[in-house]
């Protein structure tokens, strides 16, 4: 079995070079730690970037239930903690239908999602944040590095320094992929679908993440003759990344509800960065676990 605790997207020379170019830094090692990167970046915060977080706080003031978010964050942490056991189980048991295995991972996430939907959280965030431009991604990556409360929160739910660095690099180095996810308000007229039915970008990111994980019980059970250990190992990281990003988004919502240690710029980074991580890993879990090619699948016993 592959090392479960290592992301599929490792810190390579190329990704390190791309990160350095995006952030305008130099002098870091081939596999830099977050602390090493933090020491090399400019400490100045863009006031306009910080103002976005301030506006979101104002728009959502008094709407969010801090007690609910606090309780569900604890439940989300518990599900992240049991993720290795889910991987060990692999394909859910069941004779007529699959056991609830992966669906349990997202139960607290669904409760957070429903609450955020009810209070207009996603609309408020989309109204105040720009689309994923190279400049916005650069600011987001920089602030994520600076935001020690956010990186500490990820550490508390099982993300080591290497994994947190990979999450950061995947945000900073995916300008093109992220730019394809357009805020609803910027979808051009004349597309082949009704724009009124398209949710805000952060809702698509969060809801899509929950749906991909939610579907794994049935998908793996139906396709168990195709499933290999490599598929499960590669998918493990993307599930963990999706759950971790949801945890960061929920932490940002709790911050708005109750206040805390995040600056306005760090709040903006938490909301933008969590959505970016979910977008990237939705793409990857689709390719690694759902689009099973002939090369990926387990050998047929009929051959």
N, C-alpha and C positions, 0 to 999 in steps of 0.2 A: 504494500500500500504506500502511496506517495505521502510525503509529510503533510498532514492535514493542516498544521499550524503555519504553513507557508503559502502565501497567495500565489495563484497561477501567474500573475503579472509581477515578476521579480524586479528589483532595482537593478537595471542594466546600465551599461555605459551610455547607451543611446538615450534611455529615459532620463538619466541624470543630466546628460548634456541638454536635452530638451527642457528640463526643469530649469537649469541654469539660464538658458536663453530666455525663457518666459519671464523669470523673476529678475533677470539682470544680475545674477550673482556669479561668483567665481571662487576657486580655491577650496571646493568641497571634495571629499573623497568619492570614489566610485559608488560606494554604498553609504551615503551620508545618513546620519541620525537626524531626527528632528531638531535636537539641540544644536547640532553643527550648522544646519541650515538656518536656524533662528538667529545665530550669531552673525550671519553674513548679510542679512537683509536690512534695508533701510527701516528705521524705526518710525518714520513719519506715517501718519494715517491721513488718507484723503478725506477732507471734510465732507465732500459730496457723498462719498461712500458711507460715512457715518450717519449722514442725515437720513439715509434710507431706513436705517434701523430705528432712528428716532421717530420717523413718520409711521412706521409699522406699530411701534409701541402706542402711539397716540390713537391710531385707528382702532386698535384692539383693546384699548383700556377698558377694564371692567367686564369684558366679555368671556374671558377664559376661566375655567374652573381649576384653580391651582391644586386643590386636594385630589381631584380626579387624575390630573396629569402626574402628580407625585406618586400616587398609588400605581398607576399603569407603568410609569418608568421603572418602578421596582419589579413589576411583573415582566416587563420586557427584558430587564437584566437577568431574571431567572430563566427566561426562555433562551437567551444567548448562552447561559451557563449550561443548559442541557443540550445544546447543539451537538457537541461531540457524541453524546449518546444516540442522538438521532442519526448521525452519520454511521455509527457502529451498526445500527439497525438496518440501514440501507433502504431496501424496498419494504414498504409496509406489508405486514401480514394480512391475511384475509382470504376466505374461500369465495364468498359471494361479492364482497366489496372490500376496499382497502381499509385497514385500521386508521384511526386518526393519529397521525404522527407529525407530518409537516404542518398540517392545519393548526395544530396546537401551538406551534411556534409563533403564529401571527394573531392569535386571539387578543392579546393586549394591544397589538398594533391596530387591529380593527376598531377597538373601543376608542383609542386616541383619534383615529381617522374620523370616526362618526362624530365625535365631539368637535373636532376642528371644522368639519363640514357644517355642523349645526350653527356655529357662531360666526361663520363667514371668514374664517381664518385664511383660506386659500385665496379668496378674492382680494382681501386686504394685502396679502403678500405680493400677489401679481400686480396689483395697482401701483405698488411702490418700488418694485424692483425692475431693472431693465432686462432685456433679453441677454443671452449668453454671448456677449462680444468678447474679443480677445482682451480688451481692457478690463471688463468686469471679471473675467476669469482670473486675470493676473492679480487684481485687487483681492479677490476671494481667496486665492491660494496664499497670498501674503498674509492676510488676516487670519487664516486658519493656522498658519505656522505660529503667529504671535499669540493666538488664543489658547493659552495654557489650560484654562478651565475646560475647554472643549477636548483637547488632547488628553487631559487627565480623565475626563468622563469616559472616553473610549478605552483608556487603559483600565478603568474600573470594571468594564464589561468584557475584558479579555482580549483587547487588541494590544499586541506588543509594539515596540518602537518600529520594527520593520513593517508590520502591517499598516500602522498609521502613516508611515512614509509612503507606502504604495498607494494608499487612499489619496494622499495629497498629490502624488505624481499623476495619478489617473485624472484628477481634476485639472491640474495645470497643463497636461500634455494632450488634452482632447478638445481643443478649440473647435475643430471641424464637426466632430460628432455632436457636441453640445449645441452648436449653433443651429443644428437641424431641428431642435425642439424650440418652437416659436411660442411665445406667450399668445394666448387666445386673442387678445386685443390686436395682435399684429399679423394674424393669419389673413392673407389677401382675399379680397372679394373674388368670386368666380370659381372657387375650388369646388370639387365634386361632392362635397358633403356640407351639411348644415352647420355653420360655425357656432350657432346658438347652442348646439348640443356638445360642444367641445369644452371640457372643464378647464379651469386654470392650470397652468403648467405644473405647479407644485402639487396640485391634487392628482394630476396624471402620474407624476413621479411616485408619489406615496401610494396611491391606489394601485398602480401597475405593479409595484414591488410586492404589495400584499397579495395580489392576484396570482403572480407567478409562483410564489412560495405555496400559496393555498392550493394550487393545481397539482403540486408534485405528488401528493398521495395517489391520486387517480392515475396520473401520467406514468409514474414509475411502476405501479401495480399492473396497469394494462400492458406495459412494454417491458416487463421484467426479463423476457428472454433476450432483449437487446442490450440491457444495462450491464456495464462493466464497472469495475472498481475505479478506473480512471474517470469515468463520467461522474461517479459519485464524489470522488476526491476533488475534481475540478469544480464541480457545482458547490461543494462545501464552502469554498472561499466566497463565491458570489452570494450565497445565502447569508453568510456572516456579514458581508459588506452591506447588503440591503438592510438587514436588521440593525446594524450599527448606524447606518444613515438615518433610519427611522427614529432611532434612539436620540440622535443629535437633533433632529427636527422637533421631537417631543420635548427635549430639554430646552430648546429655544422658546417653544410655546410656554413652558413653565416659567422661564425667565420673564416673559412678557406678563404673565399672570401675577407673579410674586416678587419680581425683582431678583437681583443676584449680583454675580461678579462680572458679567459680560458687559463690555462697552457697547455702544451703539454699532460701531464698526464690526465688532465680533459677532453681534446678533445678526447683522446682514450676512456675514460670512457663514454663520451656522445655517441660515436658511438657504442661501445660494449653494453652499458646499454640499449640504445634505441632499438637495435635489440633484445636483450634478453627479454625486456618487450613485444615487439610485438609478439615474438615467443610464449611466455607463454600465452598471452591473445588470440592469434589465436586459440590455443588449447581449451581454456575455452569458448570462444564465440561459437565455434563449438558444444561443449557439452551442453551449456546452452540455445542456441537459435535455433540450426539447427537439432541436434539429439534429437527430441522430443519423449521421451519414453511414454509408456502407463501411467506410474505413474505421469509424468510431465503434460500431456495434460489436456485441459479443459474437463469436463465431457461431454459425448455425449448426445445430446438432444433426440436421438432415443432410449435411454435406459429407 
